[in-house]
Amino acid sequence: MFHLDFLNNRMLIAVIALCMALGRHMYRYAALNEHRSDMAVATRQWTRDSQQAAYDLAMGRARAAAGISEGQHAFENTCAACHDRNRQLVGPPVTEIARIYAGNTTGIVTWARAPGLPQMPAFPSIPDETLHAIADYMLEFGKEGP
């Protein structure tokens, strides 16, 4: 009888331990589920950012090898739709901007941050360094000549 009670007690303890472990596992899974989801989102964003950084580096090297400055690249992708070198499109020609702001890249950056009339969109998302590179390019590109 003693032997049988001992075995029953051991089995009972084993079942209790199993239930506790299973309960702990279920609790941890539920508690960490939101964190796991947040980490999956953060990992996807990190992967996209890493791929974009690698692409930007490759494109920057290709532009540098081709002699295209950051300012020229940014101008062509941000400003050229409205500003031509010699003729009025939506905005004034670059030659006119270069004449007005000769040697004053800060003036161009200030205008781009809070444009007056004629109205153009502000560019709050473009970093100051990029706006200064665009302004430098505009002053060089807009010099009178061929």
C-alpha positions as CSV (number, residue, x, y, z in Angstrom):
1,M,0.0,0.0,0.0
2,F,2.8,2.4,0.9
3,H,4.5,1.7,-2.5
4,L,1.2,2.4,-4.4
5,D,0.6,5.7,-2.6
6,F,4.2,6.7,-3.3
7,L,3.7,6.0,-7.0
8,N,0.4,7.8,-7.1
9,N,1.9,10.8,-5.4
10,R,4.8,10.9,-7.9
11,M,2.4,10.8,-10.8
12,L,0.3,13.5,-9.2
13,I,3.4,15.7,-8.8
14,A,4.4,15.0,-12.4
15,V,0.9,15.9,-13.7
16,I,0.9,19.1,-11.6
17,A,4.4,20.0,-12.9
18,L,3.3,19.4,-16.5
19,C,0.2,21.6,-16.0
20,M,2.3,24.3,-14.5
21,A,4.8,24.3,-17.3
22,L,2.0,24.3,-19.9
23,G,0.3,27.2,-18.1
24,R,3.6,29.1,-18.0
25,H,4.2,28.5,-21.6
26,M,0.7,29.7,-22.6
27,Y,1.0,32.8,-20.4
28,R,4.4,33.7,-21.8
29,Y,3.2,33.2,-25.4
30,A,0.2,35.5,-24.7
31,A,2.3,38.1,-22.9
32,L,5.0,38.3,-25.6
33,N,2.6,38.2,-28.6
34,E,2.4,42.0,-28.9
35,H,6.1,42.3,-28.5
36,R,6.7,39.6,-31.1
37,S,4.4,41.5,-33.5
38,D,6.2,44.8,-32.8
39,M,9.5,43.2,-33.5
40,A,8.3,41.8,-36.8
41,V,7.3,45.3,-37.9
42,A,10.5,46.8,-36.7
43,T,12.5,44.1,-38.5
44,R,10.7,44.7,-41.8
45,Q,11.3,48.4,-41.5
46,W,15.0,47.9,-40.6
47,T,15.3,45.6,-43.7
48,R,13.7,48.2,-45.9
49,D,15.9,50.9,-44.5
50,S,19.0,48.8,-44.9
51,Q,18.1,48.0,-48.5
52,Q,17.5,51.8,-49.2
53,A,20.8,52.7,-47.6
54,A,22.6,50.2,-49.8
55,Y,20.8,51.5,-52.8
56,D,21.6,55.1,-51.9
57,L,25.2,54.3,-51.4
58,A,25.4,52.5,-54.8
59,M,23.6,55.4,-56.5
60,G,25.8,58.0,-54.8
61,R,28.9,56.2,-56.0
62,A,27.5,56.0,-59.5
63,R,26.6,59.7,-59.5
64,A,30.0,60.6,-58.2
65,A,31.6,58.5,-60.9
66,A,29.5,60.2,-63.5
67,G,30.3,63.6,-62.1
68,I,26.8,64.3,-60.9
69,S,26.7,66.2,-57.6
70,E,24.2,65.6,-54.8
71,G,22.8,69.1,-55.5
72,Q,22.3,68.3,-59.2
73,H,20.7,65.0,-58.5
74,A,18.3,66.6,-55.9
75,F,17.6,69.5,-58.2
76,E,16.7,67.2,-61.1
77,N,14.4,65.1,-58.9
78,T,12.8,67.9,-56.9
79,C,13.0,71.2,-58.7
80,A,13.5,70.7,-62.5
81,A,9.8,70.0,-63.1
82,C,9.1,73.7,-62.4
83,H,12.5,75.4,-63.0
84,D,14.3,75.3,-66.3
85,R,17.7,76.8,-66.8
86,N,16.8,79.6,-69.3
87,R,13.0,79.7,-69.6
88,Q,10.0,80.2,-67.4
89,L,8.1,77.0,-66.6
90,V,5.9,77.1,-63.5
91,G,8.7,78.9,-61.6
92,P,11.3,81.3,-62.7
93,P,14.3,80.1,-64.7
94,V,17.4,79.1,-62.8
95,T,19.4,81.9,-64.4
96,E,17.0,84.5,-62.8
97,I,17.3,82.8,-59.4
98,A,21.1,82.7,-59.7
99,R,21.1,86.4,-60.6
100,I,18.8,87.3,-57.7
101,Y,20.6,85.1,-55.1
102,A,24.2,85.5,-56.4
103,G,26.5,84.1,-53.7
104,N,23.6,83.6,-51.3
105,T,22.7,80.0,-50.9
106,T,21.1,80.7,-47.5
107,G,18.6,83.0,-49.3
108,I,17.5,80.1,-51.6
109,V,17.2,77.7,-48.7
110,T,15.2,80.2,-46.7
111,W,12.9,80.7,-49.7
112,A,12.5,76.9,-50.1
113,R,11.5,76.5,-46.5
114,A,8.9,79.3,-46.5
115,P,8.1,80.4,-50.1
116,G,6.4,83.7,-50.7
117,L,4.7,84.7,-53.9
118,P,4.6,83.3,-56.5
119,Q,3.7,80.4,-54.4
120,M,5.7,77.2,-54.6
121,P,5.4,74.2,-52.2
122,A,7.6,74.3,-49.2
123,F,10.0,71.5,-48.7
124,P,10.1,70.7,-45.0
125,S,11.2,67.1,-45.5
126,I,14.4,67.9,-47.4
127,P,17.3,68.3,-45.0
128,D,19.2,71.7,-44.9
129,E,22.4,70.0,-46.2
130,T,20.5,68.9,-49.3
131,L,18.8,72.3,-49.8
132,H,22.2,73.9,-49.6
133,A,23.6,71.5,-52.1
134,I,20.7,72.3,-54.4
135,A,21.3,76.0,-53.9
136,D,25.0,75.6,-54.7
137,Y,24.1,73.7,-57.9
138,M,21.5,76.3,-58.9
139,L,23.9,79.1,-58.5
140,E,26.5,77.3,-60.6
141,F,24.0,76.0,-63.2
142,G,22.3,79.3,-63.5
143,K,25.4,81.3,-64.3
144,E,25.0,83.2,-67.6
145,G,26.5,81.5,-70.6
146,P,25.7,78.6,-72.9
